[in-house]
Amino acid sequence: QVQLVESGGGLVQAGGSLRLSCAASGSIFSINAVGWYRQAPGKQRELVGTITIAFGRTNYADSLKGRFTISRDNAKNTVYLQMNSLKPEDTAVYYCNALGALGRPIGSWGQGTQVTVSS
């Protein structure tokens, strides 16, 4: 089973940008789609957006449209989350996971990558 590992988090000032990476341990073509999620302190994990591997079709949480962009580089077996105009409320641990046919996460959750946005 392909494992996904997140990286690229860090501390950024409000208004700044970060690009997160989600690297697959094997061929990313074994995955139907990848979802990015985030979990802020004291809150439930929420879906940020998804991308299909074959066609690169994306969907985003309504509140994040226009600021966040998901892309993939199949040759590098990597999915990216570009985050622009960051706000303090974007502070969270960000995770990626493989999605099954029903669009639900089917892999094990990794450690994620911490994103902290200072005001």
C-alpha positions as CSV (number, residue, x, y, z in Angstrom):
1,Q,0.0,0.0,0.0
2,V,1.3,3.4,-1.0
3,Q,2.2,5.7,2.0
4,L,1.8,9.4,1.8
5,V,4.1,11.8,3.8
6,E,3.4,15.5,4.3
7,S,6.1,18.2,4.5
8,G,6.6,21.9,3.9
9,G,4.9,23.4,6.9
10,G,6.4,26.2,9.0
11,L,5.8,29.6,10.5
12,V,4.6,32.4,8.2
13,Q,3.2,35.8,8.7
14,A,-0.3,36.6,7.8
15,G,-0.6,37.4,4.2
16,G,2.3,35.1,3.3
17,S,2.4,31.8,1.3
18,L,3.4,28.2,1.8
19,R,3.5,25.2,-0.4
20,L,3.0,21.8,1.2
21,S,4.0,18.5,-0.3
22,C,2.5,15.1,-0.1
23,A,4.9,12.5,-1.4
24,A,3.9,9.0,-2.2
25,S,6.2,6.1,-1.3
26,G,5.4,4.3,-4.6
27,S,3.5,5.1,-7.8
28,I,0.9,7.7,-7.2
29,F,-1.1,6.1,-10.0
30,S,-2.1,3.4,-7.6
31,I,-4.2,6.1,-5.9
32,N,-7.5,7.3,-7.3
33,A,-7.4,10.7,-5.6
34,V,-5.7,12.6,-2.7
35,G,-7.3,14.8,-0.2
36,W,-5.7,17.5,1.9
37,Y,-7.1,17.9,5.4
38,R,-6.3,20.1,8.4
39,Q,-6.9,20.0,12.1
40,A,-6.7,23.2,14.2
41,P,-6.3,22.9,18.0
42,G,-9.5,21.9,19.7
43,K,-11.3,21.3,16.4
44,Q,-12.2,18.4,14.2
45,R,-10.2,17.5,11.2
46,E,-11.7,19.2,8.1
47,L,-11.3,18.7,4.4
48,V,-9.3,21.3,2.6
49,G,-9.7,19.9,-0.9
50,T,-9.1,17.0,-3.2
51,I,-7.4,16.2,-6.5
52,T,-7.8,13.2,-8.8
53,I,-4.6,11.7,-9.9
54,A,-5.5,10.7,-13.5
55,F,-7.1,14.0,-14.6
56,G,-6.1,16.5,-11.9
57,R,-9.7,17.5,-11.2
58,T,-9.8,19.5,-8.0
59,N,-12.4,20.4,-5.4
60,Y,-12.1,22.8,-2.5
61,A,-13.9,23.7,0.7
62,D,-16.0,26.7,-0.2
63,S,-14.2,28.9,2.5
64,L,-10.8,28.3,0.9
65,K,-11.6,28.7,-2.8
66,G,-9.3,31.3,-4.3
67,R,-6.6,31.1,-1.7
68,F,-5.6,27.4,-1.8
69,T,-4.6,25.4,-4.9
70,I,-4.0,21.7,-5.1
71,S,-1.8,20.3,-7.9
72,R,0.1,17.1,-8.6
73,D,3.3,16.1,-10.3
74,N,2.8,12.5,-11.3
75,A,6.4,12.1,-12.4
76,K,7.5,13.0,-8.9
77,N,4.6,11.0,-7.2
78,T,3.8,14.2,-5.3
79,V,0.7,16.3,-4.6
80,Y,1.0,19.9,-3.6
81,L,-1.1,22.4,-1.6
82,Q,-0.3,26.0,-2.4
83,M,-1.6,28.3,0.2
84,N,-1.7,32.0,-0.4
85,S,-2.9,35.0,1.6
86,L,-2.6,33.0,4.8
87,K,-4.6,34.0,7.9
88,P,-4.1,33.1,11.5
89,E,-7.1,30.9,11.3
90,D,-5.3,28.7,8.8
91,T,-3.0,27.6,11.6
92,A,-3.4,23.8,11.9
93,V,-1.7,20.5,11.3
94,Y,-2.2,19.6,7.6
95,Y,-2.5,16.1,6.4
96,C,-2.9,14.3,3.1
97,N,-4.6,11.0,2.6
98,A,-5.5,8.7,-0.3
99,L,-9.2,8.7,-1.2
100,G,-11.2,5.7,-2.1
101,A,-14.0,5.3,-4.6
102,L,-16.4,7.0,-2.3
103,G,-14.1,9.9,-1.8
104,R,-13.3,9.0,1.8
105,P,-9.8,8.7,3.2
106,I,-8.6,5.1,3.1
107,G,-5.0,5.3,4.3
108,S,-3.4,5.6,7.7
109,W,-3.1,9.2,9.0
110,G,0.5,10.4,9.1
111,Q,2.0,13.0,11.5
112,G,1.0,15.8,9.2
113,T,2.9,19.1,8.9
114,Q,2.4,22.0,11.2
115,V,1.4,25.4,9.6
116,T,1.5,28.4,12.0
117,V,0.3,31.8,10.7
118,S,1.2,34.7,12.9
119,S,-0.8,37.9,13.0
